[in-house]
Amino acid sequence: MNKLICSDIGISTPWLSVIVPMYNAQAYLDQTILSILSQTFQDYELLLVDDGSTDGTADICARYAARDRRIRYLKKTNGGSYQTRLYGAQRAQGTYVMFCDADDYYASSRAFSIIYKKLQSHPCDAMQFGYSKKYNHLRKAQRTVRADIHLDRDAFMKQEYPKLLCSFWDEANLKVIVFNKVYHHCLLNNLPPANQAERLFWGDDQVMNMYLLETCRSFSFIPDTLYVYRQGSGGTNRFSLRTLQDINIIKHYQLSFIEKHPEYPRSTLENILFSELAGWTFCYICQGIGHLPDEQLKSLIAEAMELPSYRAAREHYLNRSNEKWDAVNLLRQANPDAYLEAAKKAADKKEDLKSSIISLAKNIYRNI
């Protein structure tokens, strides 16, 4: 039987805290908040955490906070979604905590009730539920399990947690996202303080889960589709100048967590995450050709090659001369001119770019 290692934090506290980080979210925020206020389960608090919005977000939040005592409106200086989630987590009072993005919503008014009943019948430190991806009027369910699965710490750390240490793990049901999970409050103690966290604009879900779930002693998967993720509405879909820096940060966190867990096959995990770094970087530069002038792209490449994770990847591949993959060879050379020339050839020929993506997948699978 799964055991919950953490006791409730207080009799008077709400059972659930729902944290909604937001930045200029006025377009969808009403639907998000109403999907929470319409829940049949009422023992929750709602933290609306405003990351320095400049549109009508503050007015919407203030209006709802004035009419419902369970709502707390918090405003902070802009620092990105990672810092904003951490800021909300530091102030959450519920026995359990969930994160909801400001452009998403809960699929049913019974979502919280289902979560409560599942956790009452099988107490655990964290639980993952199903969700739907929504694009315009189309919705598609994303389920990782067909029936409830309950894991103790040994099974969770062996089968699921390694998924967070590289982006692919063959046996894992675990998703790296945070919005389809509920966490016991004690797991929040693993998180760094918001004022000490880096600005991270991509991959912050994965980093948060590395922290949150590292001490998880019991985990459940349920197939119920309780959340709707709206695709194409957030800023993460735009071309970003920070992507290579974010890749560096994610890989830095993964490498540091691998160091802390000698029970995992380090060589296998390093091979996977360095293959990802090589492939993602090449695909990003190919994409950047349509957005940035050559000199700026070459500058981005040169700067990336000096970042710690890129230096570690280059050293990794310099010791493996039998690795002939084009993306790896470019990483070894660290020559912005050669890198850009190869990316232009791939971008000009869609089949070459497709081939590069297939090569990325093959290199990852080969290392498992």
SULCOR-V193225 format. One record per residue. N is the residue number from 1. RES is the residue in three letters. PHI is phi in whole degrees, 0 to 359 (999 if undefined). OMEGA is omega in degrees with one decimal (999 if undefined). Layout:
n/res/phi/omega
N/RES/PHI/OMEGA
N/RES/PHI/OMEGA
This chain:
n/res/phi/omega
1/MET/999/178.3
2/ASN/290/179.0
3/LYS/242/176.1
4/LEU/273/-173.9
5/ILE/273/-174.3
6/CYS/249/176.4
7/SER/277/176.4
8/ASP/300/-172.1
9/ILE/274/178.3
10/GLY/167/-176.4
11/ILE/292/-173.6
12/SER/273/-177.2
13/THR/282/174.5
14/PRO/293/179.2
15/TRP/290/-174.0
16/LEU/227/168.7
17/SER/248/175.5
18/VAL/248/-176.8
19/ILE/256/179.4
20/VAL/243/174.3
21/PRO/282/-175.7
22/MET/208/171.6
23/TYR/212/-178.5
24/ASN/47/-170.7
25/ALA/254/-171.2
26/GLN/299/-175.4
27/ALA/297/-173.7
28/TYR/238/-169.3
29/LEU/298/178.6
30/ASP/303/-179.0
31/GLN/297/179.0
32/THR/299/-177.6
33/ILE/295/-179.3
34/LEU/296/177.8
35/SER/293/177.1
36/ILE/275/-179.2
37/LEU/294/-178.8
38/SER/274/-177.8
39/GLN/295/177.4
40/THR/289/174.3
41/PHE/279/-168.6
42/GLN/250/-173.0
43/ASP/275/-179.3
44/TYR/214/168.0
45/GLU/240/-179.4
46/LEU/240/178.7
47/LEU/256/176.4
48/LEU/264/-172.4
49/VAL/252/-174.1
50/ASP/268/-177.0
51/ASP/270/176.9
52/GLY/74/-178.7
53/SER/298/179.5
54/THR/242/178.3
55/ASP/258/-177.7
56/GLY/270/-178.1
57/THR/302/-176.9
58/ALA/300/-179.3
59/ASP/296/179.3
60/ILE/297/-179.0
61/CYS/297/-179.1
62/ALA/298/-179.8
63/ARG/297/-179.6
64/TYR/289/-179.5
65/ALA/297/-179.1
66/ALA/290/-175.2
67/ARG/253/-179.2
68/ASP/217/-174.7
69/ARG/292/179.0
70/ARG/281/-176.4
71/ILE/264/172.9
72/ARG/243/178.1
73/TYR/259/-178.8
74/LEU/241/179.4
75/LYS/238/-178.4
76/LYS/225/175.2
77/THR/291/-176.4
78/ASN/303/179.7
79/GLY/210/179.8
80/GLY/96/-172.8
81/SER/295/-179.1
82/TYR/298/178.6
83/GLN/298/-178.0
84/THR/292/175.5
85/ARG/297/178.7
86/LEU/297/178.9
87/TYR/300/177.9
88/GLY/293/-179.3
89/ALA/298/179.3
90/GLN/295/-174.3
91/ARG/250/179.8
92/ALA/288/-177.1
93/GLN/246/-174.6
94/GLY/289/174.9
95/THR/295/173.4
96/TYR/240/-175.6
97/VAL/225/173.0
98/MET/230/175.8
99/PHE/245/178.1
100/CYS/233/177.5
101/ASP/288/-171.0
102/ALA/288/176.9
103/ASP/251/178.6
104/ASP/249/178.1
105/TYR/199/179.2
106/TYR/275/-169.0
107/ALA/285/-174.4
108/SER/212/175.4
109/SER/289/179.3
110/ARG/260/-175.8
111/ALA/302/-178.0
112/PHE/294/178.7
113/SER/298/177.9
114/ILE/297/179.3
115/ILE/299/-179.6
116/TYR/299/-177.9
117/LYS/296/178.7
118/LYS/297/-177.7
119/LEU/284/174.3
120/GLN/289/-178.6
121/SER/281/177.7
122/HIS/223/179.1
123/PRO/302/178.6
124/CYS/205/-178.8
125/ASP/285/-179.2
126/ALA/204/-178.6
127/MET/215/176.8
128/GLN/246/177.9
129/PHE/239/179.6
130/GLY/283/177.6
131/TYR/212/176.2
132/SER/244/170.0
133/LYS/267/-179.0
134/LYS/241/174.5
135/TYR/230/-170.6
136/ASN/55/-177.7
137/HIS/264/-176.6
138/LEU/265/176.4
139/ARG/231/178.7
140/LYS/226/-178.2
141/ALA/291/177.3
142/GLN/240/178.9
143/ARG/247/177.7
144/THR/259/179.5
145/VAL/225/178.6
146/ARG/261/179.4
147/ALA/213/180.0
148/ASP/301/175.8
149/ILE/231/-179.2
150/HIS/237/-175.8
151/LEU/241/170.0
152/ASP/276/-174.5
153/ARG/298/-177.2
154/ASP/301/-179.2
155/ALA/293/-179.4
156/PHE/296/-177.0
157/MET/290/179.4
158/LYS/279/-171.3
159/GLN/266/-167.2
160/GLU/245/-174.2
161/TYR/302/178.6
162/PRO/302/176.1
163/LYS/305/-178.2
164/LEU/282/-177.3
165/LEU/271/166.7
166/CYS/204/-170.7
167/SER/277/175.6
168/PHE/224/173.7
169/TRP/214/-164.6
170/ASP/303/-172.4
171/GLU/266/-168.9
172/ALA/279/167.0
173/ASN/266/-173.3
174/LEU/292/171.1
175/LYS/265/-177.3
176/VAL/282/-178.2
177/ILE/289/178.8
178/VAL/259/-171.3
179/PHE/288/178.8
180/ASN/253/-179.3
181/LYS/224/170.4
182/VAL/234/-173.1
183/TYR/239/171.3
184/HIS/292/-174.8
185/HIS/304/-176.8
186/CYS/297/179.5
187/LEU/291/179.0
188/LEU/295/178.8
189/ASN/295/179.1
190/ASN/283/-173.0
191/LEU/283/174.1
192/PRO/286/175.4
193/PRO/298/-177.5
194/ALA/301/-176.3
195/ASN/283/176.6
196/GLN/249/-176.1
197/ALA/271/177.1
198/GLU/287/169.7
199/ARG/282/-177.3
200/LEU/233/-171.9
201/PHE/254/-179.0
202/TRP/212/179.5
203/GLY/90/-177.6
204/ASP/292/175.7
205/ASP/301/-177.7
206/GLN/297/-179.8
207/VAL/295/179.5
208/MET/299/-179.0
209/ASN/291/174.5
210/MET/302/177.9
211/TYR/288/-171.6
212/LEU/301/-170.5
213/LEU/263/-177.1
214/GLU/296/180.0
215/THR/253/-178.1
216/CYS/297/-177.3
217/ARG/256/178.1
218/SER/200/-173.9
219/PHE/220/177.6
220/SER/238/169.9
221/PHE/247/173.4
222/ILE/233/-175.3
223/PRO/276/-174.2
224/ASP/302/-179.7
225/THR/271/-168.7
226/LEU/247/-169.6
227/TYR/222/177.4
228/VAL/241/178.6
229/TYR/264/-176.5
230/ARG/271/179.9
231/GLN/279/172.4
232/GLY/82/-177.3
233/SER/252/-175.9
234/GLY/261/-178.7
235/GLY/288/-176.6
236/THR/290/-179.6
237/ASN/274/179.9
238/ARG/275/177.2
239/PHE/293/-174.8
240/SER/242/175.6
241/LEU/284/-176.1
242/ARG/265/-170.5
243/THR/303/-178.1
244/LEU/295/175.5
245/GLN/294/179.2
246/ASP/292/175.0
247/ILE/301/178.4
248/ASN/301/-177.9
249/ILE/294/-179.7
250/ILE/301/-179.3
251/LYS/294/176.1
252/HIS/298/178.7
253/TYR/297/-179.8
254/GLN/300/179.9
255/LEU/296/-179.1
256/SER/291/178.6
257/PHE/286/174.3
258/ILE/298/177.4
259/GLU/301/-176.7
260/LYS/281/-175.2
261/HIS/234/-178.9
262/PRO/294/179.1
263/GLU/288/-179.6
264/TYR/270/178.3
265/PRO/288/-171.5
266/ARG/303/-177.0
267/SER/300/179.5
268/THR/296/-178.4
269/LEU/296/179.2
270/GLU/296/178.2
271/ASN/301/-179.6
272/ILE/292/-173.0
273/LEU/289/175.7
274/PHE/285/173.2
275/SER/297/176.8
276/GLU/298/-179.3
277/LEU/301/-179.4
278/ALA/297/-176.7
279/GLY/290/179.7
280/TRP/299/-178.3
281/THR/297/-179.5
282/PHE/296/178.4
283/CYS/296/178.7
284/TYR/296/-180.0
285/ILE/294/175.3
286/CYS/301/178.7
287/GLN/293/-176.7
288/GLY/294/-179.5
289/ILE/301/178.8
290/GLY/277/-174.9
291/HIS/239/-170.4
292/LEU/230/174.4
293/PRO/292/-175.2
294/ASP/305/-174.8
295/GLU/296/178.8
296/GLN/290/176.9
297/LEU/296/179.0
298/LYS/296/177.2
299/SER/295/177.0
300/LEU/299/179.7
301/ILE/297/-178.6
302/ALA/299/179.4
303/GLU/294/-178.7
304/ALA/298/-175.6
305/MET/296/178.7
306/GLU/262/178.3
307/LEU/287/-172.8
308/PRO/305/-177.5
309/SER/292/178.2
310/TYR/289/176.1
311/ARG/294/177.9
312/ALA/296/179.0
313/ALA/294/-179.9
314/ARG/296/177.8
315/GLU/297/178.1
316/HIS/303/-175.2
317/TYR/277/175.0
318/LEU/295/177.4
319/ASN/271/179.5
320/ARG/228/-173.8
321/SER/292/180.0
322/ASN/280/177.4
323/GLU/280/-172.2
324/LYS/253/-177.4
325/TRP/301/-176.2
326/ASP/305/-178.8
327/ALA/298/177.9
328/VAL/286/178.2
329/ASN/301/178.8
330/LEU/294/178.3
331/LEU/294/177.5
332/ARG/300/-176.0
333/GLN/293/-178.4
334/ALA/54/-179.4
335/ASN/253/-176.7
336/PRO/302/-179.6
337/ASP/294/178.7
338/ALA/294/-179.7
339/TYR/297/-177.9
340/LEU/294/179.0
341/GLU/299/179.1
342/ALA/294/179.5
343/ALA/293/178.5
344/LYS/296/178.6
345/LYS/297/179.8
346/ALA/291/-178.5
347/ALA/290/178.7
348/ASP/291/-178.9
349/LYS/243/-176.5
350/LYS/303/179.8
351/GLU/294/178.4
352/ASP/293/178.8
353/LEU/294/176.2
354/LYS/300/179.3
355/SER/298/179.0
356/SER/295/179.1
357/ILE/293/176.9
358/ILE/297/177.7
359/SER/298/177.1
360/LEU/301/-179.5
361/ALA/299/-179.0
362/LYS/297/-179.4
363/ASN/294/178.5
364/ILE/290/-178.0
365/TYR/298/-177.4
366/ARG/297/-176.1
367/ASN/270/-178.0
368/ILE/264/999
